[in-house]
Amino acid sequence: MKKFFLSMVALNVLWLMSMSSAKCQAIQTTVSKSEVLKHFEYPMNELEGGTFTMGDDNGETNARPAHQVTVEPYYIGKWEVSQKLWKLVMGYNPSAFTGEAAPNDNLPVENVSWDDAMEFIRRLNQITSETYRLPSEAEWEFAAKDEQAVSAHNISRSRMRDTKTEEVQKVTSMVGNVWEWCLDEYKSYPGQKPEFKQGNARVIRGGSWFDNELNCSPKTRGYFDKSSGCSSIGFRLAKTKKTGLIFPGR
């Protein structure tokens, strides 16, 4: 648990870095609905759901106990929401890191709070008549459960993975790159004693460019205040399968 706590301290340091950079300089512009519909692109993978073992009895304290969870069929983004898509919908780019040699708007958007992500989704759904949302924590882990932990510690911030370079036939590389917001309030798993809860905190998953192998794992849980952003936190979209897709795989 000590290593995990240190990671949360580091996230707060990164938050301070982020606040002194791009987010403070963001200038919002008027967004055209027709432009969003013309250029909107966000491929998703279709997952049939099922029952799986969530958590890890041998993992960090907050990932215990392992327990059976069933998820219904759903869609989940093949990659994180990019800076390009965020700018298209919101009219500005809050990200702290936009590329080293040259701007690259295919990098994942970061430096956005959970509240920011929810506002992005609200606007996107209003424009597209869709029902996008953040994935639940269980949906996120179900999609990432077969991935191996990766060591991403000390990778340069400018080397965050370009969303467009990911292999698109299946959900891949959900660990590393940026932590990803989940829909859930952060609290203990069922059966854990003593139970814990972190007020306004929301779940983040997957680890980031800043983290070591301990945190870049499908089972590791993180949390962050829902009103705060950080240069190592982004998000991807999900959608309940029963509502269908207006923009399937575009």
Residue frames relative to the residue before (quaternion, step in Angstrom):
aa qw qx qy qz dx dy dz
M 1.0000 0.0000 0.0000 0.0000 0.00 0.00 0.00
K 0.5692 0.6148 -0.3770 0.3949 3.57 1.12 -0.62
K 0.6596 0.5081 -0.3134 0.4566 3.59 0.89 -0.90
F 0.6435 0.5222 -0.3204 0.4588 3.55 1.01 -0.84
F 0.6331 0.5296 -0.3302 0.4578 3.59 0.97 -0.84
L 0.6464 0.5164 -0.3245 0.4585 3.57 0.94 -0.84
S 0.6176 0.5418 -0.3470 0.4522 3.57 1.07 -0.69
M 0.6552 0.5074 -0.3154 0.4624 3.57 1.00 -0.81
V 0.6016 0.5329 -0.3511 0.4804 3.59 1.09 -0.65
A 0.6479 0.5223 -0.3104 0.4594 3.56 0.96 -0.91
L 0.6265 0.5407 -0.3418 0.4452 3.58 1.02 -0.77
N 0.6450 0.5120 -0.3265 0.4640 3.57 1.04 -0.70
V 0.6030 0.5318 -0.3485 0.4818 3.58 1.10 -0.66
L 0.6638 0.5014 -0.3001 0.4668 3.57 0.94 -0.89
W 0.5974 0.5571 -0.3577 0.4526 3.57 1.10 -0.65
L 0.6542 0.5046 -0.3118 0.4693 3.57 0.95 -0.85
M 0.6215 0.5305 -0.3329 0.4706 3.58 1.06 -0.77
S 0.6710 0.5158 -0.2972 0.4421 3.53 0.93 -0.95
M 0.6640 0.5264 -0.3104 0.4309 3.56 0.91 -0.90
S 0.6965 0.4564 -0.2784 0.4787 3.57 1.14 -0.55
S 0.6892 0.4651 -0.2796 0.4801 3.57 1.28 0.01
A 0.8971 0.0079 -0.0252 0.4409 3.51 -0.99 -0.97
K 0.6522 0.5467 -0.3544 0.3875 3.59 0.86 -0.84
C 0.6535 0.5095 -0.3123 0.4646 3.55 1.02 -0.75
Q 0.7200 0.4361 -0.2398 0.4836 3.57 1.20 -0.49
A 0.4258 0.7367 -0.4490 0.2727 3.58 1.30 -0.08
I 0.0979 -0.7683 0.6311 0.0430 3.56 -1.00 0.88
Q 0.2703 -0.7918 0.5281 0.1449 3.55 -0.51 1.18
T 0.1649 -0.7779 0.6009 0.0816 3.55 -1.02 0.84
T 0.6275 -0.5333 0.4043 0.3980 3.55 -1.27 0.32
V 0.2433 -0.7795 0.5661 0.1128 3.56 -0.91 0.98
S 0.2802 -0.7599 0.5677 0.1477 3.56 -0.86 0.99
K 0.4670 -0.6838 0.4865 0.2785 3.57 -0.77 1.04
S 0.6591 0.5139 -0.3194 0.4467 3.59 0.92 -0.84
E 0.6374 0.5195 -0.3258 0.4666 3.59 1.07 -0.70
V 0.6294 0.5235 -0.3352 0.4663 3.58 1.00 -0.79
L 0.6895 0.4800 -0.2860 0.4610 3.58 0.84 -0.96
K 0.6423 0.5376 -0.3178 0.4444 3.57 1.07 -0.69
H 0.8122 0.2874 -0.1155 0.4943 3.56 0.91 -0.93
F 0.4338 0.7234 -0.4538 0.2874 3.60 1.23 -0.10
E 0.1258 0.7690 -0.6148 0.1217 3.57 -0.89 1.00
Y 0.2540 0.7529 -0.5802 0.1786 3.57 -0.70 1.08
P 0.1840 -0.8165 0.5400 0.0884 3.62 0.13 1.26
M 0.1181 -0.7925 0.5970 0.0403 3.53 -1.07 0.80
N 0.3666 -0.6919 0.5762 0.2343 3.52 -1.27 0.49
E 0.3377 -0.7276 0.5656 0.1913 3.55 -1.09 0.78
L 0.0561 -0.7984 0.5994 -0.0055 3.58 -0.67 1.13
E 0.4217 -0.7437 0.4699 0.2197 3.55 -0.85 1.01
G 0.4570 -0.6890 0.4532 0.3333 3.58 1.23 -0.16
G 0.1802 0.7799 -0.5892 0.1104 3.55 -1.28 -0.25
T 0.5555 -0.5860 0.4732 0.3523 3.53 -1.34 -0.11
F 0.0766 0.7967 -0.5940 0.0806 3.58 -0.90 0.92
T 0.5229 -0.6133 0.4851 0.3392 3.54 -1.31 0.24
M 0.1424 -0.7936 0.5904 0.0368 3.53 -0.53 1.23
G 0.7550 0.3372 -0.2647 0.4963 3.56 -0.98 0.84
D 0.2389 -0.7626 0.5915 0.1071 3.53 -1.35 0.11
D 0.3686 -0.7525 0.5056 0.2053 3.58 -0.53 1.19
N 0.7158 0.4080 -0.2467 0.5102 3.60 1.18 -0.41
G 0.5652 0.6282 -0.3686 0.3873 3.55 1.28 0.04
E 0.7801 -0.2671 0.2410 0.5119 3.55 -1.25 -0.51
T 0.6805 -0.5240 0.3276 0.3937 3.55 -1.16 0.62
N 0.7225 0.4536 -0.2690 0.4470 3.58 0.86 -0.89
A 0.6289 0.5035 -0.3446 0.4820 3.62 1.28 -0.02
R 0.6120 0.5262 -0.3434 0.4802 3.59 1.30 0.21
P 0.6173 -0.1889 -0.7602 -0.0729 1.55 -2.19 1.22
A 0.5772 -0.5237 0.4785 0.4044 3.54 -1.30 0.31
H 0.0597 0.8088 -0.5786 0.0867 3.59 -0.89 0.88
Q 0.5235 -0.6475 0.4658 0.2996 3.54 -1.20 0.56
V 0.0095 -0.7884 0.6138 -0.0389 3.54 -0.91 1.01
T 0.1934 -0.7641 0.6046 0.1149 3.56 -1.07 0.76
V 0.1029 -0.7816 0.6133 0.0493 3.56 -0.90 0.97
E 0.4423 -0.6864 0.5177 0.2555 3.53 -1.06 0.81
P 0.6704 -0.4821 0.3523 0.4405 3.63 -1.19 0.32
Y 0.0981 0.7982 -0.5849 0.1055 3.58 -0.97 0.84
Y 0.3871 -0.6569 0.5834 0.2798 3.51 -1.39 0.09
I 0.0158 -0.7793 0.6257 0.0305 3.57 -1.16 0.58
G 0.5949 -0.6170 0.3886 0.3382 3.55 -1.01 0.83
K 0.4972 -0.6580 0.4796 0.2997 3.56 -1.07 0.74
W 0.7839 0.0386 -0.0393 0.6185 3.56 1.25 -0.33
E 0.6692 -0.4787 0.3672 0.4337 3.53 -1.30 0.10
V 0.6028 -0.5059 0.4537 0.4182 3.55 -1.27 0.30
S 0.3383 -0.7728 0.5101 0.1676 3.55 -0.76 1.09
Q 0.6412 -0.4928 0.4108 0.4211 3.54 -1.30 0.22
K 0.6051 0.5688 -0.3458 0.4369 3.58 1.07 -0.72
L 0.6934 0.4624 -0.2812 0.4758 3.58 0.85 -0.96
W 0.6232 0.5332 -0.3449 0.4565 3.58 0.98 -0.79
K 0.6740 0.4946 -0.2997 0.4596 3.60 0.85 -0.94
L 0.6185 0.5636 -0.3381 0.4307 3.56 1.03 -0.81
V 0.7481 0.3980 -0.2066 0.4892 3.57 0.94 -0.91
M 0.7953 0.3530 -0.1533 0.4685 3.57 0.87 -0.97
G 0.4465 -0.7384 0.4180 0.2839 3.59 1.19 -0.39
Y 0.7635 0.2015 -0.1640 0.5912 3.59 1.24 0.23
N 0.3262 -0.7289 0.5646 0.2085 3.57 -1.26 0.23
P 0.2244 -0.8158 0.5215 0.1105 3.62 -0.44 1.19
S 0.4731 0.7409 -0.4081 0.2464 3.58 1.26 -0.39
A 0.4509 -0.6818 0.5155 0.2571 3.53 -1.13 0.76
F 0.7968 0.2279 -0.0920 0.5521 3.58 1.08 -0.72
T 0.0426 -0.8455 0.5306 -0.0419 3.55 -0.36 1.25
G 0.7294 -0.3400 0.2214 0.5507 3.58 1.25 0.17
E 0.4472 -0.7238 0.4691 0.2369 3.55 -1.04 0.78
A 0.7748 0.3200 -0.1818 0.5141 3.59 0.52 -1.14
A 0.7857 -0.0572 0.0766 0.6112 3.56 1.06 -0.80
P 0.6140 -0.5548 0.3968 0.3971 3.62 -1.11 0.54
N 0.0412 -0.7844 0.6189 -0.0083 3.57 -1.00 0.83
D 0.1481 -0.8459 0.5067 0.0763 3.58 -0.08 1.24
N 0.5158 0.5905 -0.4443 0.4334 3.57 1.24 0.38
L 0.4647 0.6381 -0.4675 0.3980 3.58 1.23 0.01
P 0.5780 -0.5902 0.4146 0.3816 3.60 -1.10 0.55
V 0.4711 -0.6253 0.5257 0.3327 3.55 -1.07 0.65
E 0.0263 0.7781 -0.6272 0.0231 3.58 -1.05 0.74
N 0.6823 0.4474 -0.3629 0.4501 3.53 -1.32 0.02
V 0.5480 0.5629 -0.4196 0.4546 3.57 1.10 0.78
S 0.4212 -0.7008 0.5217 0.2434 3.55 -1.02 0.85
W 0.6623 -0.4485 0.4012 0.4464 3.55 -1.35 0.05
D 0.6381 0.5223 -0.3211 0.4658 3.56 0.99 -0.82
D 0.6276 0.5276 -0.3299 0.4679 3.60 1.02 -0.79
A 0.6564 0.5169 -0.3078 0.4552 3.57 0.93 -0.94
M 0.6528 0.5125 -0.3118 0.4625 3.57 0.99 -0.80
E 0.6444 0.5035 -0.3232 0.4763 3.59 1.05 -0.71
F 0.6009 0.5451 -0.3427 0.4738 3.59 1.07 -0.75
I 0.6792 0.4883 -0.2889 0.4656 3.58 0.87 -0.97
R 0.6208 0.5401 -0.3429 0.4531 3.59 0.97 -0.80
R 0.6891 0.4722 -0.2813 0.4722 3.59 0.87 -0.93
L 0.6464 0.5246 -0.3214 0.4513 3.58 0.96 -0.88
N 0.6725 0.4922 -0.2968 0.4662 3.58 0.92 -0.87
Q 0.6259 0.5354 -0.3347 0.4579 3.56 1.04 -0.72
I 0.6893 0.4759 -0.2719 0.4737 3.58 0.99 -0.83
T 0.7891 0.3622 -0.1662 0.4675 3.58 0.83 -1.00
S 0.3405 -0.7361 0.4956 0.3108 3.61 1.29 -0.35
E 0.4412 0.6739 -0.4553 0.3793 3.56 1.16 0.67
T 0.3432 -0.7155 0.5622 0.2327 3.58 -1.32 -0.07
Y 0.0969 0.8033 -0.5748 0.1223 3.56 0.75 1.06
R 0.0075 0.7761 -0.6302 0.0223 3.53 -1.28 0.51
L 0.5714 -0.5138 0.4687 0.4358 3.54 -1.29 -0.11
P 0.5056 -0.6206 0.4811 0.3574 3.61 -1.09 0.50
S 0.4898 -0.5937 0.5296 0.3566 3.54 -1.18 0.47
E 0.6489 -0.5073 0.3772 0.4235 3.57 -1.22 0.33
A 0.6458 0.5189 -0.3199 0.4598 3.59 1.00 -0.81
E 0.6490 0.5052 -0.3210 0.4697 3.61 0.96 -0.81
W 0.6324 0.5301 -0.3394 0.4515 3.57 0.98 -0.80
E 0.7045 0.4559 -0.2823 0.4649 3.60 0.80 -0.96
F 0.6048 0.5525 -0.3623 0.4445 3.60 1.02 -0.69
A 0.6811 0.4883 -0.2883 0.4632 3.59 0.94 -0.87
A 0.7605 0.3859 -0.1908 0.4861 3.58 1.08 -0.75
K 0.4215 0.7863 -0.4126 0.1841 3.58 1.28 -0.30
D 0.7177 0.4425 -0.2649 0.4678 3.63 1.08 -0.57
E 0.5067 0.6512 -0.4280 0.3689 3.58 1.25 0.05
Q 0.4174 -0.6747 0.5501 0.2606 3.52 -1.26 0.47
A 0.5509 -0.5766 0.4790 0.3669 3.54 -1.17 0.56
V 0.1391 -0.7885 0.5955 0.0662 3.55 -1.07 0.76
S 0.3780 -0.6980 0.5564 0.2455 3.53 -1.17 0.53
A 0.0120 -0.8247 0.5641 -0.0399 3.56 -0.54 1.19
H 0.3849 0.7667 -0.4597 0.2298 3.58 1.26 -0.04
N 0.8512 0.1519 -0.1597 0.4763 3.53 -1.06 0.95
I 0.3807 0.6759 -0.5289 0.3443 3.59 1.16 0.41
S 0.5497 -0.6405 0.4222 0.3308 3.57 -0.88 0.92
R 0.5546 -0.6130 0.4514 0.3359 3.57 -1.05 0.78
S 0.6659 0.5140 -0.3078 0.4447 3.58 1.05 -0.69
R 0.6745 0.4853 -0.2956 0.4713 3.58 1.26 -0.15
M 0.2495 0.7488 -0.5647 0.2410 3.58 1.07 0.56
R 0.5609 -0.6557 0.3894 0.3220 3.56 -0.96 0.84
D 0.4582 -0.6451 0.5524 0.2623 3.51 -1.07 0.87
T 0.4701 -0.7024 0.4502 0.2882 3.62 -0.65 1.04
K 0.6671 0.5337 -0.3063 0.4199 3.59 1.04 -0.72
T 0.6583 0.5230 -0.3292 0.4298 3.61 1.14 -0.34
E 0.5084 0.6595 -0.4295 0.3494 3.60 1.19 -0.09
E 0.5422 -0.6065 0.4745 0.3361 3.57 -1.14 0.69
V 0.2731 -0.8511 0.4381 0.0950 3.56 -0.52 1.22
Q 0.5198 0.6575 -0.4243 0.3427 3.64 1.16 0.06
K 0.7878 0.0718 -0.0433 0.6102 3.57 1.22 -0.30
V 0.6035 -0.5219 0.4271 0.4255 3.55 -1.24 0.23
T 0.0782 0.8053 -0.5815 0.0854 3.57 -0.64 1.08
S 0.8494 0.2171 -0.1302 0.4631 3.50 -1.35 0.32
M 0.2285 0.7691 -0.5587 0.2100 3.56 0.76 1.01
V 0.6645 0.4353 -0.3150 0.5194 3.57 1.23 -0.26
G 0.7429 0.3274 -0.2830 0.5107 3.55 -1.06 0.75
N 0.6581 0.4920 -0.4038 0.4023 3.56 -1.35 -0.18
V 0.7092 -0.3300 0.2380 0.5758 3.63 0.11 -1.24
W 0.5493 -0.5332 0.5134 0.3877 3.53 -1.26 0.46
E 0.2202 -0.7894 0.5609 0.1172 3.58 -1.11 0.61
W 0.4638 -0.6767 0.5059 0.2667 3.54 -0.90 0.99
C 0.1422 -0.7405 0.6475 0.1101 3.55 -1.18 0.69
L 0.6621 -0.5407 0.3572 0.3764 3.54 -1.25 0.39
D 0.6729 0.5947 -0.2846 0.3356 3.54 1.01 -0.90
E 0.4813 -0.5730 0.5785 0.3246 3.46 -1.35 0.51
Y 0.4549 -0.6971 0.4790 0.2788 3.58 -0.98 0.79
K 0.2434 0.7413 -0.5956 0.1912 3.56 -0.75 1.10
S 0.6704 -0.5162 0.3451 0.4062 3.54 -1.26 0.22
Y 0.5609 -0.5715 0.4763 0.3633 3.53 -1.28 0.42
P 0.6355 -0.5321 0.3869 0.4041 3.60 -1.19 0.51
G 0.7980 0.3050 -0.2308 0.4658 3.56 -0.93 0.91
Q 0.5622 0.5981 -0.4088 0.3988 3.59 1.20 -0.15
K 0.0558 -0.7804 0.6228 -0.0016 3.55 -0.98 0.94
P 0.5141 -0.3009 -0.7937 0.1232 1.54 -1.52 1.95
E 0.5289 -0.6172 0.4729 0.3402 3.53 -1.18 0.51
F 0.1011 -0.7941 0.5949 0.0730 3.57 -1.15 0.50
K 0.0660 -0.7732 0.6306 -0.0093 3.52 -1.21 0.62
Q 0.2300 -0.8170 0.5200 0.0962 3.59 -0.96 0.79
G 0.6388 -0.5937 0.3356 0.3562 3.58 0.89 0.91
N 0.8431 -0.0980 0.1091 0.5173 3.56 -0.56 -1.18
A 0.4426 0.7122 -0.4502 0.3070 3.59 1.24 0.12
R 0.1558 -0.7543 0.6304 0.0969 3.53 -1.20 0.67
V 0.5990 -0.5989 0.4083 0.3403 3.56 -1.19 0.63
I 0.0452 -0.7333 0.6756 0.0619 3.54 -1.19 0.71
R 0.1291 -0.8136 0.5665 0.0213 3.55 -1.06 0.78
G 0.7680 0.4693 -0.2930 0.3225 3.51 -1.38 0.37
G 0.3955 -0.7165 0.4970 0.2884 3.59 1.13 -0.37
S 0.2692 -0.7822 0.5492 0.1182 3.56 -1.27 0.12
W 0.7531 -0.3540 0.3097 0.4601 3.52 -1.40 -0.15
F 0.6804 0.5183 -0.2783 0.4370 3.57 1.14 -0.58
D 0.7076 0.5411 -0.2326 0.3904 3.57 1.19 -0.62
N 0.4820 -0.6374 0.5182 0.3048 3.52 -1.31 0.40
E 0.7632 -0.4052 0.2565 0.4331 3.56 -1.33 0.07
L 0.5593 0.6172 -0.3875 0.3951 3.58 1.11 -0.63
N 0.7709 0.3659 -0.1870 0.4867 3.56 0.91 -0.91
C 0.6563 0.4641 -0.3126 0.5062 3.60 1.19 -0.41
S 0.4424 0.6690 -0.4462 0.3971 3.51 0.63 1.22
P 0.5694 -0.6245 0.4055 0.3483 3.63 -1.01 0.68
K 0.7113 0.4731 -0.2614 0.4493 3.61 1.12 -0.54
T 0.5952 0.6130 -0.3616 0.3732 3.59 1.15 -0.51
R 0.2142 -0.7797 0.5810 0.0930 3.54 -0.96 0.96
G 0.0598 -0.7698 0.6339 0.0459 3.53 -1.13 0.71
Y 0.1419 -0.7780 0.5999 0.1208 3.55 -1.28 0.05
F 0.0139 -0.7753 0.6314 -0.0065 3.53 -1.27 0.50
D 0.5946 -0.5733 0.4176 0.3787 3.57 -1.12 0.60
K 0.5039 -0.7159 0.3980 0.2742 3.57 -0.73 1.06
S 0.6936 0.4683 -0.2819 0.4693 3.58 1.18 -0.39
S 0.6676 0.4875 -0.2850 0.4852 3.58 1.31 -0.03
G 0.2439 -0.7513 0.5943 0.1512 3.54 -1.19 0.63
C 0.1250 -0.7792 0.6124 0.0481 3.55 -1.30 0.23
S 0.5518 -0.6533 0.4131 0.3130 3.57 -1.07 0.71
S 0.7056 0.3937 -0.2885 0.5137 3.60 1.21 0.07
I 0.6488 0.4819 -0.3312 0.4870 3.62 1.20 0.41
G 0.0501 0.7662 -0.6382 0.0562 3.54 -0.93 1.04
F 0.2939 -0.7525 0.5484 0.2159 3.60 -1.05 -0.65
R 0.1960 -0.7273 0.6342 0.1741 3.54 -1.35 0.23
L 0.4904 -0.6789 0.4750 0.2700 3.55 -1.24 0.44
A 0.1172 -0.7488 0.6461 0.0897 3.51 -1.32 0.46
K 0.0875 -0.7862 0.6101 0.0450 3.53 -1.31 0.21
T 0.4690 -0.6661 0.5017 0.2908 3.56 -0.96 0.87
K 0.5081 -0.7118 0.3943 0.2822 3.57 -0.72 1.08
K 0.6313 0.5892 -0.3537 0.3596 3.61 0.92 -0.79
T 0.6662 0.5045 -0.3146 0.4502 3.59 1.18 -0.43
G 0.4678 -0.7059 0.4316 0.3109 3.59 1.25 -0.08
L 0.3717 -0.7065 0.5523 0.2399 3.54 -1.33 -0.07
I 0.3334 -0.7280 0.5643 0.2011 3.54 -0.85 0.98
F 0.7701 0.2374 -0.1210 0.5796 3.56 1.13 -0.72
P 0.0074 0.8587 -0.5125 -0.0032 3.65 0.61 1.03
G 0.8915 -0.0383 0.0136 0.4511 3.54 -0.73 1.15
R 0.3848 0.7409 -0.4827 0.2645 3.57 1.17 0.29
